């Protein structure tokens, strides 16, 4: 119903691909999976865990797990 992964490189890991099936949303599964991914990363010696939030509402959810905004990501897309 919900899945994700983290990609460690040395002492840093990025949490990516956290997704919940529409029928299972609004039950805290995304936060639970994210918390489990953070715990797994920490158990493997990762010191810095990062992720990207799609919008401010999602960022507020991740803040409940201790994440904080530190930068803005920029996206380059092909021109017309």
mmCIF file as gemmi writes it, N, C-alpha and C atoms, coordinates in Angstrom:
data_model
loop_
_atom_site.group_PDB
_atom_site.id
_atom_site.type_symbol
_atom_site.label_atom_id
_atom_site.label_alt_id
_atom_site.label_comp_id
_atom_site.label_asym_id
_atom_site.label_entity_id
_atom_site.label_seq_id
_atom_site.pdbx_PDB_ins_code
_atom_site.Cartn_x
_atom_site.Cartn_y
_atom_site.Cartn_z
_atom_site.occupancy
_atom_site.B_iso_or_equiv
_atom_site.pdbx_formal_charge
_atom_site.auth_seq_id
_atom_site.auth_asym_id
_atom_site.pdbx_PDB_model_num
ATOM 1 N N . UNK Axp A 1 ? 0.793 -1.188 0 1 0 ? 1 A 1
ATOM 2 C CA . UNK Axp A 1 ? 0 0 0 1 0 ? 1 A 1
ATOM 3 C C . UNK Axp A 1 ? 0.842 1.261 0 1 0 ? 1 A 1
ATOM 4 N N . UNK Axp A 2 ? 2.078 1.162 0.54 1 0 ? 2 A 1
ATOM 5 C CA . UNK Axp A 2 ? 2.98 2.3 0.579 1 0 ? 2 A 1
ATOM 6 C C . UNK Axp A 2 ? 4.402 1.768 0.5 1 0 ? 2 A 1
ATOM 7 N N . UNK Axp A 3 ? 5.243 2.47 -0.238 1 0 ? 3 A 1
ATOM 8 C CA . UNK Axp A 3 ? 6.626 2.025 -0.39 1 0 ? 3 A 1
ATOM 9 C C . UNK Axp A 3 ? 7.532 3.227 -0.6 1 0 ? 3 A 1
ATOM 10 N N . UNK Axp A 4 ? 8.818 2.999 -0.474 1 0 ? 4 A 1
ATOM 11 C CA . UNK Axp A 4 ? 9.825 4.014 -0.72 1 0 ? 4 A 1
ATOM 12 C C . UNK Axp A 4 ? 11.186 3.378 -0.615 1 0 ? 4 A 1
ATOM 13 N N . UNK Axp A 5 ? 12.217 4.171 -0.829 1 0 ? 5 A 1
ATOM 14 C CA . UNK Axp A 5 ? 13.582 3.674 -0.706 1 0 ? 5 A 1
ATOM 15 C C . UNK Axp A 5 ? 14.504 4.821 -0.336 1 0 ? 5 A 1
ATOM 16 N N . UNK Axp A 6 ? 15.693 4.454 0.118 1 0 ? 6 A 1
ATOM 17 C CA . UNK Axp A 6 ? 16.721 5.475 0.312 1 0 ? 6 A 1
ATOM 18 C C . UNK Axp A 6 ? 17.966 5.006 -0.405 1 0 ? 6 A 1
ATOM 19 N N . UNK Axp A 7 ? 18.734 5.98 -0.861 1 0 ? 7 A 1
ATOM 20 C CA . UNK Axp A 7 ? 19.928 5.705 -1.669 1 0 ? 7 A 1
ATOM 21 C C . UNK Axp A 7 ? 21.152 6.264 -0.97 1 0 ? 7 A 1
ATOM 22 N N . UNK Axp A 8 ? 21.848 5.417 -0.21 1 0 ? 8 A 1
ATOM 23 C CA . UNK Axp A 8 ? 23.016 5.901 0.509 1 0 ? 8 A 1
ATOM 24 C C . UNK Axp A 8 ? 24.251 6.046 -0.391 1 0 ? 8 A 1
ATOM 25 N N . UNK Axp A 9 ? 24.988 7.103 -0.128 1 0 ? 9 A 1
ATOM 26 C CA . UNK Axp A 9 ? 26.302 7.315 -0.734 1 0 ? 9 A 1
ATOM 27 C C . UNK Axp A 9 ? 27.186 7.805 0.401 1 0 ? 9 A 1
ATOM 28 N N . UNK Axp A 10 ? 28.035 6.933 0.882 1 0 ? 10 A 1
ATOM 29 C CA . UNK Axp A 10 ? 28.859 7.29 2.034 1 0 ? 10 A 1
ATOM 30 C C . UNK Axp A 10 ? 27.996 7.538 3.248 1 0 ? 10 A 1
ATOM 31 N N . UNK Axp A 11 ? 28.172 8.685 3.864 1 0 ? 11 A 1
ATOM 32 C CA . UNK Axp A 11 ? 27.445 9.034 5.098 1 0 ? 11 A 1
ATOM 33 C C . UNK Axp A 11 ? 26.164 9.82 4.835 1 0 ? 11 A 1
ATOM 34 N N . UNK Axp A 12 ? 25.736 9.88 3.557 1 0 ? 12 A 1
ATOM 35 C CA . UNK Axp A 12 ? 24.532 10.623 3.175 1 0 ? 12 A 1
ATOM 36 C C . UNK Axp A 12 ? 23.578 9.68 2.451 1 0 ? 12 A 1
ATOM 37 N N . UNK Axp A 13 ? 22.277 9.84 2.708 1 0 ? 13 A 1
ATOM 38 C CA . UNK Axp A 13 ? 21.287 9.053 1.979 1 0 ? 13 A 1
ATOM 39 C C . UNK Axp A 13 ? 20.097 9.939 1.634 1 0 ? 13 A 1
ATOM 40 N N . UNK Axp A 14 ? 19.586 9.745 0.427 1 0 ? 14 A 1
ATOM 41 C CA . UNK Axp A 14 ? 18.4 10.471 -0.008 1 0 ? 14 A 1
ATOM 42 C C . UNK Axp A 14 ? 17.205 9.522 -0.015 1 0 ? 14 A 1
ATOM 43 N N . UNK Axp A 15 ? 16.127 9.945 0.618 1 0 ? 15 A 1
ATOM 44 C CA . UNK Axp A 15 ? 14.882 9.187 0.578 1 0 ? 15 A 1
ATOM 45 C C . UNK Axp A 15 ? 14.16 9.575 -0.706 1 0 ? 15 A 1
ATOM 46 N N . UNK Axp A 16 ? 13.778 8.562 -1.479 1 0 ? 16 A 1
ATOM 47 C CA . UNK Axp A 16 ? 13.133 8.802 -2.771 1 0 ? 16 A 1
ATOM 48 C C . UNK Axp A 16 ? 11.95 7.855 -2.956 1 0 ? 16 A 1
ATOM 49 N N . UNK Axp A 17 ? 11.051 8.252 -3.813 1 0 ? 17 A 1
ATOM 50 C CA . UNK Axp A 17 ? 9.981 7.374 -4.265 1 0 ? 17 A 1
ATOM 51 C C . UNK Axp A 17 ? 8.985 6.941 -3.216 1 0 ? 17 A 1
ATOM 52 N N . UNK Axp A 18 ? 8.775 7.748 -2.181 1 0 ? 18 A 1
ATOM 53 C CA . UNK Axp A 18 ? 7.758 7.38 -1.192 1 0 ? 18 A 1
ATOM 54 C C . UNK Axp A 18 ? 6.39 7.639 -1.828 1 0 ? 18 A 1
ATOM 55 N N . UNK Axp A 19 ? 5.598 6.597 -1.9 1 0 ? 19 A 1
ATOM 56 C CA . UNK Axp A 19 ? 4.283 6.718 -2.512 1 0 ? 19 A 1
ATOM 57 C C . UNK Axp A 19 ? 3.281 5.802 -1.832 1 0 ? 19 A 1
ATOM 58 N N . UNK Axp A 20 ? 2.052 6.269 -1.776 1 0 ? 20 A 1
ATOM 59 C CA . UNK Axp A 20 ? 0.961 5.518 -1.165 1 0 ? 20 A 1
ATOM 60 C C . UNK Axp A 20 ? -0.157 5.37 -2.182 1 0 ? 20 A 1
ATOM 61 N N . UNK Axp A 21 ? -0.714 4.187 -2.278 1 0 ? 21 A 1
ATOM 62 C CA . UNK Axp A 21 ? -1.855 3.985 -3.163 1 0 ? 21 A 1
ATOM 63 C C . UNK Axp A 21 ? -2.998 4.913 -2.738 1 0 ? 21 A 1
ATOM 64 N N . UNK Axp A 22 ? -3.729 5.447 -3.691 1 0 ? 22 A 1
ATOM 65 C CA . UNK Axp A 22 ? -4.816 6.385 -3.354 1 0 ? 22 A 1
ATOM 66 C C . UNK Axp A 22 ? -5.796 5.851 -2.313 1 0 ? 22 A 1
ATOM 67 N N . UNK Axp A 23 ? -6.141 4.594 -2.379 1 0 ? 23 A 1
ATOM 68 C CA . UNK Axp A 23 ? -7.118 4.029 -1.437 1 0 ? 23 A 1
ATOM 69 C C . UNK Axp A 23 ? -6.576 3.941 -0.008 1 0 ? 23 A 1
ATOM 70 N N . UNK Axp A 24 ? -5.262 4.063 0.159 1 0 ? 24 A 1
ATOM 71 C CA . UNK Axp A 24 ? -4.661 3.918 1.484 1 0 ? 24 A 1
ATOM 72 C C . UNK Axp A 24 ? -4.128 5.244 2.039 1 0 ? 24 A 1
ATOM 73 N N . UNK Axp A 25 ? -4.409 6.334 1.38 1 0 ? 25 A 1
ATOM 74 C CA . UNK Axp A 25 ? -3.888 7.637 1.821 1 0 ? 25 A 1
ATOM 75 C C . UNK Axp A 25 ? -4.612 8.144 3.061 1 0 ? 25 A 1
ATOM 76 N N . UNK Axp A 26 ? -3.948 9.108 3.713 1 0 ? 26 A 1
ATOM 77 C CA . UNK Axp A 26 ? -4.467 9.786 4.899 1 0 ? 26 A 1
ATOM 78 C C . UNK Axp A 26 ? -4.567 8.86 6.106 1 0 ? 26 A 1
ATOM 79 N N . UNK Axp A 27 ? -3.65 7.882 6.165 1 0 ? 27 A 1
ATOM 80 C CA . UNK Axp A 27 ? -3.589 6.96 7.303 1 0 ? 27 A 1
ATOM 81 C C . UNK Axp A 27 ? -2.234 7.002 7.984 1 0 ? 27 A 1
ATOM 82 N N . UNK Axp A 28 ? -1.339 7.878 7.518 1 0 ? 28 A 1
ATOM 83 C CA . UNK Axp A 28 ? -0.014 7.968 8.117 1 0 ? 28 A 1
ATOM 84 C C . UNK Axp A 28 ? 0.99 6.976 7.581 1 0 ? 28 A 1
ATOM 85 N N . UNK Axp A 29 ? 0.621 6.256 6.525 1 0 ? 29 A 1
ATOM 86 C CA . UNK Axp A 29 ? 1.533 5.241 5.997 1 0 ? 29 A 1
ATOM 87 C C . UNK Axp A 29 ? 2.8 5.853 5.402 1 0 ? 29 A 1
ATOM 88 N N . UNK Axp A 30 ? 2.657 6.971 4.699 1 0 ? 30 A 1
ATOM 89 C CA . UNK Axp A 30 ? 3.828 7.625 4.111 1 0 ? 30 A 1
ATOM 90 C C . UNK Axp A 30 ? 4.824 8.057 5.174 1 0 ? 30 A 1
ATOM 91 N N . UNK Axp A 31 ? 4.318 8.627 6.257 1 0 ? 31 A 1
ATOM 92 C CA . UNK Axp A 31 ? 5.206 9.02 7.355 1 0 ? 31 A 1
ATOM 93 C C . UNK Axp A 31 ? 5.836 7.801 8.006 1 0 ? 31 A 1
ATOM 94 N N . UNK Axp A 32 ? 5.077 6.733 8.172 1 0 ? 32 A 1
ATOM 95 C CA . UNK Axp A 32 ? 5.62 5.519 8.78 1 0 ? 32 A 1
ATOM 96 C C . UNK Axp A 32 ? 6.727 4.92 7.92 1 0 ? 32 A 1
ATOM 97 N N . UNK Axp A 33 ? 6.513 4.876 6.619 1 0 ? 33 A 1
ATOM 98 C CA . UNK Axp A 33 ? 7.541 4.35 5.714 1 0 ? 33 A 1
ATOM 99 C C . UNK Axp A 33 ? 8.773 5.251 5.746 1 0 ? 33 A 1
ATOM 100 N N . UNK Axp A 34 ? 8.56 6.556 5.729 1 0 ? 34 A 1
ATOM 101 C CA . UNK Axp A 34 ? 9.687 7.488 5.777 1 0 ? 34 A 1
ATOM 102 C C . UNK Axp A 34 ? 10.461 7.319 7.075 1 0 ? 34 A 1
ATOM 103 N N . UNK Axp A 35 ? 9.782 7.196 8.191 1 0 ? 35 A 1
ATOM 104 C CA . UNK Axp A 35 ? 10.45 6.982 9.478 1 0 ? 35 A 1
ATOM 105 C C . UNK Axp A 35 ? 11.257 5.683 9.46 1 0 ? 35 A 1
ATOM 106 N N . UNK Axp A 36 ? 10.706 4.639 8.863 1 0 ? 36 A 1
ATOM 107 C CA . UNK Axp A 36 ? 11.432 3.366 8.775 1 0 ? 36 A 1
ATOM 108 C C . UNK Axp A 36 ? 12.663 3.497 7.892 1 0 ? 36 A 1
ATOM 109 N N . UNK Axp A 37 ? 12.56 4.26 6.818 1 0 ? 37 A 1
ATOM 110 C CA . UNK Axp A 37 ? 13.713 4.478 5.946 1 0 ? 37 A 1
ATOM 111 C C . UNK Axp A 37 ? 14.807 5.268 6.659 1 0 ? 37 A 1
ATOM 112 N N . UNK Axp A 38 ? 14.42 6.268 7.427 1 0 ? 38 A 1
ATOM 113 C CA . UNK Axp A 38 ? 15.398 7.027 8.212 1 0 ? 38 A 1
ATOM 114 C C . UNK Axp A 38 ? 16.084 6.105 9.214 1 0 ? 38 A 1
ATOM 115 N N . UNK Axp A 39 ? 15.31 5.284 9.908 1 0 ? 39 A 1
ATOM 116 C CA . UNK Axp A 39 ? 15.882 4.356 10.891 1 0 ? 39 A 1
ATOM 117 C C . UNK Axp A 39 ? 16.847 3.387 10.222 1 0 ? 39 A 1
ATOM 118 N N . UNK Axp A 40 ? 16.482 2.873 9.048 1 0 ? 40 A 1
ATOM 119 C CA . UNK Axp A 40 ? 17.367 1.958 8.335 1 0 ? 40 A 1
ATOM 120 C C . UNK Axp A 40 ? 18.662 2.668 7.929 1 0 ? 40 A 1
ATOM 121 N N . UNK Axp A 41 ? 18.534 3.883 7.414 1 0 ? 41 A 1
ATOM 122 C CA . UNK Axp A 41 ? 19.73 4.637 7.02 1 0 ? 41 A 1
ATOM 123 C C . UNK Axp A 41 ? 20.643 4.857 8.218 1 0 ? 41 A 1
ATOM 124 N N . UNK Axp A 42 ? 20.062 5.278 9.323 1 0 ? 42 A 1
ATOM 125 C CA . UNK Axp A 42 ? 20.864 5.515 10.537 1 0 ? 42 A 1
ATOM 126 C C . UNK Axp A 42 ? 21.549 4.231 11.005 1 0 ? 42 A 1
ATOM 127 N N . UNK Axp A 43 ? 20.84 3.105 10.926 1 0 ? 43 A 1
ATOM 128 C CA . UNK Axp A 43 ? 21.421 1.834 11.377 1 0 ? 43 A 1
ATOM 129 C C . UNK Axp A 43 ? 22.604 1.416 10.512 1 0 ? 43 A 1
ATOM 130 N N . UNK Axp A 44 ? 22.703 1.984 9.317 1 0 ? 44 A 1
ATOM 131 C CA . UNK Axp A 44 ? 23.796 1.686 8.393 1 0 ? 44 A 1
ATOM 132 C C . UNK Axp A 44 ? 24.905 2.731 8.45 1 0 ? 44 A 1
ATOM 133 N N . UNK Axp A 45 ? 24.839 3.608 9.434 1 0 ? 45 A 1
ATOM 134 C CA . UNK Axp A 45 ? 25.89 4.595 9.629 1 0 ? 45 A 1
ATOM 135 C C . UNK Axp A 45 ? 25.712 5.905 8.881 1 0 ? 45 A 1
ATOM 136 N N . UNK Axp A 46 ? 24.558 6.103 8.272 1 0 ? 46 A 1
ATOM 137 C CA . UNK Axp A 46 ? 24.297 7.357 7.558 1 0 ? 46 A 1
ATOM 138 C C . UNK Axp A 46 ? 24.141 8.481 8.585 1 0 ? 46 A 1
ATOM 139 N N . UNK Axp A 47 ? 24.809 9.596 8.323 1 0 ? 47 A 1
ATOM 140 C CA . UNK Axp A 47 ? 24.745 10.75 9.219 1 0 ? 47 A 1
ATOM 141 C C . UNK Axp A 47 ? 23.763 11.811 8.744 1 0 ? 47 A 1
ATOM 142 N N . UNK Axp A 48 ? 23.6 11.957 7.432 1 0 ? 48 A 1
ATOM 143 C CA . UNK Axp A 48 ? 22.712 12.968 6.868 1 0 ? 48 A 1
ATOM 144 C C . UNK Axp A 48 ? 21.684 12.29 5.982 1 0 ? 48 A 1
ATOM 145 N N . UNK Axp A 49 ? 20.413 12.514 6.273 1 0 ? 49 A 1
ATOM 146 C CA . UNK Axp A 49 ? 19.32 11.99 5.462 1 0 ? 49 A 1
ATOM 147 C C . UNK Axp A 49 ? 18.588 13.187 4.869 1 0 ? 49 A 1
ATOM 148 N N . UNK Axp A 50 ? 18.356 13.133 3.552 1 0 ? 50 A 1
ATOM 149 C CA . UNK Axp A 50 ? 17.657 14.232 2.903 1 0 ? 50 A 1
ATOM 150 C C . UNK Axp A 50 ? 16.538 13.699 2.032 1 0 ? 50 A 1
ATOM 151 N N . UNK Axp A 51 ? 15.62 14.59 1.705 1 0 ? 51 A 1
ATOM 152 C CA . UNK Axp A 51 ? 14.519 14.267 0.79 1 0 ? 51 A 1
ATOM 153 C C . UNK Axp A 51 ? 14.008 15.56 0.192 1 0 ? 51 A 1
ATOM 154 N N . UNK Axp A 52 ? 13.208 15.439 -0.837 1 0 ? 52 A 1
ATOM 155 C CA . UNK Axp A 52 ? 12.577 16.596 -1.467 1 0 ? 52 A 1
ATOM 156 C C . UNK Axp A 52 ? 11.076 16.476 -1.292 1 0 ? 52 A 1
ATOM 157 N N . UNK Axp A 53 ? 10.461 17.562 -0.858 1 0 ? 53 A 1
ATOM 158 C CA . UNK Axp A 53 ? 9.007 17.601 -0.693 1 0 ? 53 A 1
ATOM 159 C C . UNK Axp A 53 ? 8.401 18.289 -1.907 1 0 ? 53 A 1
ATOM 160 N N . UNK Axp A 54 ? 7.31 17.751 -2.402 1 0 ? 54 A 1
ATOM 161 C CA . UNK Axp A 54 ? 6.663 18.293 -3.587 1 0 ? 54 A 1
ATOM 162 C C . UNK Axp A 54 ? 6.02 19.652 -3.385 1 0 ? 54 A 1
ATOM 163 N N . UNK Axp A 55 ? 5.621 19.958 -2.155 1 0 ? 55 A 1
ATOM 164 C CA . UNK Axp A 55 ? 5.009 21.257 -1.865 1 0 ? 55 A 1
ATOM 165 C C . UNK Axp A 55 ? 5.083 21.521 -0.364 1 0 ? 55 A 1
ATOM 166 N N . UNK Axp A 56 ? 4.596 22.675 0.051 1 0 ? 56 A 1
ATOM 167 C CA . UNK Axp A 56 ? 4.689 23.067 1.458 1 0 ? 56 A 1
ATOM 168 C C . UNK Axp A 56 ? 3.87 22.155 2.38 1 0 ? 56 A 1
ATOM 169 N N . UNK Axp A 57 ? 2.747 21.653 1.909 1 0 ? 57 A 1
ATOM 170 C CA . UNK Axp A 57 ? 1.946 20.741 2.734 1 0 ? 57 A 1
ATOM 171 C C . UNK Axp A 57 ? 2.719 19.468 3.041 1 0 ? 57 A 1
ATOM 172 N N . UNK Axp A 58 ? 3.378 18.925 2.036 1 0 ? 58 A 1
ATOM 173 C CA . UNK Axp A 58 ? 4.184 17.715 2.225 1 0 ? 58 A 1
ATOM 174 C C . UNK Axp A 58 ? 5.378 18.024 3.126 1 0 ? 58 A 1
ATOM 175 N N . UNK Axp A 59 ? 5.99 19.189 2.942 1 0 ? 59 A 1
ATOM 176 C CA . UNK Axp A 59 ? 7.125 19.58 3.786 1 0 ? 59 A 1
ATOM 177 C C . UNK Axp A 59 ? 6.716 19.639 5.256 1 0 ? 59 A 1
ATOM 178 N N . UNK Axp A 60 ? 5.504 20.136 5.525 1 0 ? 60 A 1
ATOM 179 C CA . UNK Axp A 60 ? 5.021 20.182 6.909 1 0 ? 60 A 1
ATOM 180 C C . UNK Axp A 60 ? 4.87 18.774 7.496 1 0 ? 60 A 1
ATOM 181 N N . UNK Axp A 61 ? 4.456 17.825 6.678 1 0 ? 61 A 1
ATOM 182 C CA . UNK Axp A 61 ? 4.355 16.44 7.164 1 0 ? 61 A 1
ATOM 183 C C . UNK Axp A 61 ? 5.726 15.892 7.524 1 0 ? 61 A 1
ATOM 184 N N . UNK Axp A 62 ? 6.702 16.099 6.645 1 0 ? 62 A 1
ATOM 185 C CA . UNK Axp A 62 ? 8.053 15.605 6.916 1 0 ? 62 A 1
ATOM 186 C C . UNK Axp A 62 ? 8.67 16.301 8.129 1 0 ? 62 A 1
ATOM 187 N N . UNK Axp A 63 ? 8.279 17.533 8.38 1 0 ? 63 A 1
ATOM 188 C CA . UNK Axp A 63 ? 8.782 18.245 9.558 1 0 ? 63 A 1
ATOM 189 C C . UNK Axp A 63 ? 8.391 17.516 10.84 1 0 ? 63 A 1
ATOM 190 N N . UNK Axp A 64 ? 7.286 16.791 10.818 1 0 ? 64 A 1
ATOM 191 C CA . UNK Axp A 64 ? 6.864 16.014 11.986 1 0 ? 64 A 1
ATOM 192 C C . UNK Axp A 64 ? 7.86 14.919 12.319 1 0 ? 64 A 1
ATOM 193 N N . UNK Axp A 65 ? 8.688 14.539 11.346 1 0 ? 65 A 1
ATOM 194 C CA . UNK Axp A 65 ? 9.725 13.526 11.57 1 0 ? 65 A 1
ATOM 195 C C . UNK Axp A 65 ? 11.085 14.154 11.854 1 0 ? 65 A 1
ATOM 196 N N . UNK Axp A 66 ? 11.124 15.487 11.925 1 0 ? 66 A 1
ATOM 197 C CA . UNK Axp A 66 ? 12.377 16.17 12.233 1 0 ? 66 A 1
ATOM 198 C C . UNK Axp A 66 ? 13.095 16.782 11.041 1 0 ? 66 A 1
ATOM 199 N N . UNK Axp A 67 ? 12.547 16.629 9.836 1 0 ? 67 A 1
ATOM 200 C CA . UNK Axp A 67 ? 13.162 17.254 8.672 1 0 ? 67 A 1
ATOM 201 C C . UNK Axp A 67 ? 12.903 18.754 8.721 1 0 ? 67 A 1
ATOM 202 N N . UNK Axp A 68 ? 13.843 19.52 8.155 1 0 ? 68 A 1
ATOM 203 C CA . UNK Axp A 68 ? 13.677 20.966 8.063 1 0 ? 68 A 1
ATOM 204 C C . UNK Axp A 68 ? 14.138 21.433 6.694 1 0 ? 68 A 1
ATOM 205 N N . UNK Axp A 69 ? 13.554 22.503 6.228 1 0 ? 69 A 1
ATOM 206 C CA . UNK Axp A 69 ? 13.925 23.053 4.925 1 0 ? 69 A 1
ATOM 207 C C . UNK Axp A 69 ? 15.261 23.77 5.047 1 0 ? 69 A 1
ATOM 208 N N . UNK Axp A 70 ? 16.169 23.456 4.114 1 0 ? 70 A 1
ATOM 209 C CA . UNK Axp A 70 ? 17.477 24.113 4.129 1 0 ? 70 A 1
ATOM 210 C C . UNK Axp A 70 ? 17.842 24.701 2.777 1 0 ? 70 A 1
ATOM 211 N N . UNK Axp A 71 ? 17.125 24.344 1.723 1 0 ? 71 A 1
ATOM 212 C CA . UNK Axp A 71 ? 17.47 24.829 0.389 1 0 ? 71 A 1
ATOM 213 C C . UNK Axp A 71 ? 16.27 24.671 -0.535 1 0 ? 71 A 1
ATOM 214 N N . UNK Axp A 72 ? 16.422 25.209 -1.712 1 0 ? 72 A 1
ATOM 215 C CA . UNK Axp A 72 ? 15.412 25.083 -2.753 1 0 ? 72 A 1
ATOM 216 C C . UNK Axp A 72 ? 16.026 24.321 -3.925 1 0 ? 72 A 1
ATOM 217 N N . UNK Axp A 73 ? 15.323 23.341 -4.413 1 0 ? 73 A 1
ATOM 218 C CA . UNK Axp A 73 ? 15.798 22.593 -5.588 1 0 ? 73 A 1
ATOM 219 C C . UNK Axp A 73 ? 15.312 23.293 -6.842 1 0 ? 73 A 1
ATOM 220 N N . UNK Axp A 74 ? 16.126 23.282 -7.867 1 0 ? 74 A 1
ATOM 221 C CA . UNK Axp A 74 ? 15.759 23.858 -9.154 1 0 ? 74 A 1
ATOM 222 C C . UNK Axp A 74 ? 15.695 22.75 -10.19 1 0 ? 74 A 1
ATOM 223 N N . UNK Axp A 75 ? 14.762 22.849 -11.105 1 0 ? 75 A 1
ATOM 224 C CA . UNK Axp A 75 ? 14.566 21.821 -12.107 1 0 ? 75 A 1
ATOM 225 C C . UNK Axp A 75 ? 14.753 22.434 -13.497 1 0 ? 75 A 1
ATOM 226 N N . UNK Axp A 76 ? 15.554 21.791 -14.316 1 0 ? 76 A 1
ATOM 227 C CA . UNK Axp A 76 ? 15.743 22.232 -15.7 1 0 ? 76 A 1
ATOM 228 C C . UNK Axp A 76 ? 14.908 21.333 -16.6 1 0 ? 76 A 1
ATOM 229 N N . UNK Axp A 77 ? 14.109 21.94 -17.447 1 0 ? 77 A 1
ATOM 230 C CA . UNK Axp A 77 ? 13.289 21.185 -18.378 1 0 ? 77 A 1
ATOM 231 C C . UNK Axp A 77 ? 13.641 21.595 -19.807 1 0 ? 77 A 1
ATOM 232 N N . UNK Axp A 78 ? 13.468 20.702 -20.761 1 0 ? 78 A 1
ATOM 233 C CA . UNK Axp A 78 ? 13.762 21.059 -22.142 1 0 ? 78 A 1
ATOM 234 C C . UNK Axp A 78 ? 12.882 22.219 -22.617 1 0 ? 78 A 1
ATOM 235 N N . UNK Axp A 79 ? 13.46 23.082 -23.416 1 0 ? 79 A 1
ATOM 236 C CA . UNK Axp A 79 ? 12.709 24.206 -23.95 1 0 ? 79 A 1
ATOM 237 C C . UNK Axp A 79 ? 11.786 23.77 -25.082 1 0 ? 79 A 1
ATOM 238 N N . UNK Axp A 80 ? 10.983 24.706 -25.535 1 0 ? 80 A 1
ATOM 239 C CA . UNK Axp A 80 ? 10.051 24.417 -26.641 1 0 ? 80 A 1
ATOM 240 C C . UNK Axp A 80 ? 10.774 24.247 -27.959 1 0 ? 80 A 1
